Amino acid sequence: MHLSPTGVIIGEETAEPIVPMGILATSLKCSIQWSGEELRVVHPKHGELEVHIKDGCPMVDHDLALKLIAEIESIAGAWV
């Protein structure tokens, strides 16, 4: 796997996309609250995101992950 300049992990096409929570908080200004098995992520424009915990890992729907990655990449493009 490779890491993009924005910190997004790029894997094989069949791999699930990974959205780093730190970038959600810093670049997208999401509010993240995690206590035990309860995780709440609130996007400033899209509201509360549907996040599930699977084997201790937070997960979002594939399409939502791609949408968030595109948003991160568009913001990063504005910095260049």
N, C-alpha and C positions, 0 to 999 in steps of 0.2 A: 504494500500500500504506500501511497505517496501523500504528502501534505501540501495543500495549496498555499499560496502566499497569505491567504486569509486565515489559515489554520484549519480548514475543512479537510478531513481525511478522504482521500480519493482511492476507492478500491475497485475491484473488478465489477463489471456491469451487473452481475447477478447478486452482488453483495448489497446488504441493506445500507442506505446512506446514514452517516453519522453526523449529527449536528452538535458541536461542542457547546456545553451549557455555559461555559465562561464567555464565549462569543455571543450567545443569546443575551447574556446580561450586559456585556460591555458595548457591543456593536449595535444590537437591536434594541437595547434598553429594556429588555424584559425583566419583570419582577419574578424572582424565583424563591419559593419557600418550600423547604423539604424537612419534614420531621417524621422519622421512622419510615413507615410505608406510605406516607401521604406526601404527595408532591403537587405543587400548584405553580404553574408557569403562566404569567399574564403578559401578553404582547401589548405594547402601547396602542396599536391600531386595530389588531384583530381580537383583542380581549383574551379571555382564558383559553389556553390551548388544551386539547384533550391529550393528556399524557397518562400512560400506563406504566406500571413497574413490572418488569419481567426478569426474574432471577436477579433482582437487585439493580437492574439497569433501566433507566427511564427510556420509554419508547413512544414515538408518535407515528401516525399513519405515514406510509411511504410518500404519498403525494404531498402531505404537509411538510415532511422533511425536505423534499426537493424545493418546495416553495420557500422555506426558510433559508435554505442554502443559496437560492437565487437572490434572495433579498440581501444576504450577507455579501455575496459577490458583487451586487450592484453598488452597495455602499463602499466596498473596498475599491471598486473601480473609480468612484468619485474622489478617493484620496490620492490616486496616482496622478 
